[in-house]
Amino acid sequence: MNIKDSRILITGGSSGIGKAAARMLSDNGAKVAITGRDKAKLDKVAQETGAVAIHADVAKQKDIDLTYKEVQVKLGGLDCLINNAGIGEFPAIEELSFEAFQNVYSVNVFGAAMMAQKAAEIFKKQNHGNIINIASTAGLKGFARGSVYSSSKFALRGMTECWQAELRPFNVRVMLINPSEVTTAFASKERTERSETPKKLRSEEIAHAIKSVLEMDDRGFIPELTVWATNPWEKK
């Protein structure tokens, strides 16, 4: 896909990976729209990155419908959906609750699925398009206190494989990116970005991965890409 003049929608675009991807793709000539729940933060990032701000929550169907109406008006169509919005809760097994699963799955699984459902309608009609799901290495291997979050990313990985099977006949590329630990605001109650550290991934590395998989000619695609920090345990 040619990045220049492509029309890209990024959920959870007001910080972290979404923000970095919006900046990098905009800098390379794409028309980008970003969604987020914090309107003030979203508007600020949109101004910084040159993206279009759409104040919306992927966990709400009415907001998803609004998002796609705004995309049509402000971008004139869509070439790529990046399902980046994600949240996490990390209770021990004896602390598990329906509420924790519902909170996380409403964004990481149900929201991503409903966003993709709308995108698929568009892409099948135009016989081309791209969906990138931002999962996690937690979707490859579980970990202690990961019952809620890790299982949501396993679900996203499974859905990705299903969508690949359904949408390949329509020239739609569905791709999964699994970041390892990234220094973002993820899991921060205050939603403040963590400071960069020399041995951990930044949002920019994942933005670069997103850009790279998109830039392959449309005749091919990378089904799944995992990004690890090179040596996060190296001693000084």
Secondary structure, 3 states (H helix, E strand, C coil): CCCCCCEEEECCCCCHHHHHHHHHHHHCCCEEEEEECCHHHHHHHHHHHCCEEEECCCCCHHHHHHHHHHHHHHHCCCCEEEECCCCCCCCCHHHCCHHHHHHHHHHHHHHHHHHHHHHHHHHHHHCCEEEEEECCHHHCCCCCCCHHHHHHHHHHHHHHHHHHHHHHHHCEEEEEEEECCECCCCCCCCCCCCCCCCCCECHHHHHHHHHHHHHCCCCCCCCEEEECCCCCCCCC
